[in-house]
Amino acid sequence: RKLMLSKNRTLILGVILVLAVAVYLFLEYNQNNEKNYRTQLPELDTAIISQIFITLPAGAGQIVLNKDSHHWIVKSGDESYRADVNIIQALIQNLDRADVKRVASTSPDNWEVFQITDDLGTRIRFEKTDHTASDIVIGKFDYIQAKNPDPNPYNRQPQGEMLSYVRVDDEASVYAIDGMIALGLGKTMNDYRDKRIIDIQKESIDKLEFKYDDQPGFVLEKQDENWLFRDGTAADSALMAKYLNSISRLRGKEFAAKDQIPSGENASVTLTYDGSKMVDVKLYMPDTSSTYIYSSQNPTTIFNDNDQKLKEKLFVSEDYFIEDK
């Protein structure tokens, strides 16, 4: 009987030992395996990034963003223009802050599914001043609905999950990151161009001078809190505020095919702000079907304004600022 108990005890201890070894190996494998996976994308610091190369899918070309001492410049082929720094900063910061939600795949065989092959994904290479670089290929965007579609007690619908799929450098793994980065990527050089026409705090504007080729021009100047015409007549404060609100952060939408200023401007408005700084905005209408806008605040660009919405906002008559006109 004692011999039987001893054998049972030995068997139980053996089973426990086998289970302990199995648990150890399982944990060790998973720990080592987990070390191969990222919890976040490479750190991207705007201050030390000097160039960004954006290679578009399916041989659609490459967009190059260069940082000089004052501006970001966007280049594609032989063309180059001032870039929109806000778009570039948003691109860098969105990737820098993106958390890896999970590992979507560990095999290159699945790259096509997540649209991160070289011909389906958008490759972004960040080159830094310390001569290092980070490559991130961005694939498809995915929206995963909440598992429980029923509203919570406060009658709020549960939010789904928005994911972008990426791979990093020469890693085989596909990572699902939080956010809509895949949807926000520019598809053309124009998506990265500076679209500013006027970018001034409206409170700092203290003088407006309008000139027209087919009607008399006029000047409005701010004195204390009032806007006055040259003859001392006060402009309507509500109409003045409406105008400044509409033009102080004005952006264009469509670029002219050739960045050449047509000869013979048809109208201009000069904004003086902070005492002595000035922005000149000019209107060109070389024929009945073409309207162009130029701004000295974005001097390398001419905007198409064929629907004349920019013209209507900027180039108003003297009567515009008079109540009950």
Salt bridges, closest charged atoms under 4 A:
ASP84 OD2 - ARG251 NH2 3.08
ASP118 OD1 - ARG123 NH2 3.05
ASP118 OD1 - ARG167 NH2 3.05
GLU127 OE2 - ARG125 NE 3.16
ASP135 OD2 - ARG123 NH1 3.06
ASP135 OD1 - ARG125 NH1 3.41
GLU161 OE2 - LYS101 NZ 4.00
GLU161 OE1 - ARG102 NH1 3.52
GLU171 OE2 - ARG38 NE 2.78
ASP194 OD2 - ARG196 NH2 2.92
ASP199 OD1 - ARG249 NH1 2.23
GLU203 OE2 - LYS202 NZ 3.54
ASP259 OD2 - ARG193 NH2 3.42
GLU265 OE1 - LYS282 NZ 3.53
ASP274 OD2 - LYS277 NZ 3.99
